[in-house]
Amino acid sequence: MPSKKTNILLHKIERVRHDLNKMALTVDLSSPDIINRSQELDHLLNEYKIISN
């Protein structure tokens, strides 16, 4: 069973992924906003990888 921290992190990952997908429909993919959000998602995924091992 995932820990509370893992569940919170998964929720954040899904929220950022959803936001990124919505942004991609209206903003150029090379825009700073998209890049920043993508980097945020990368950071969250790396954090998840560390705590889930």
Secondary structure, 3 states (H helix, E strand, C coil): CCCHHHHHHHHHHHHHHHHHHHHHCCCCCCCHHHHHHHHHHHHHHHHHHHHHC
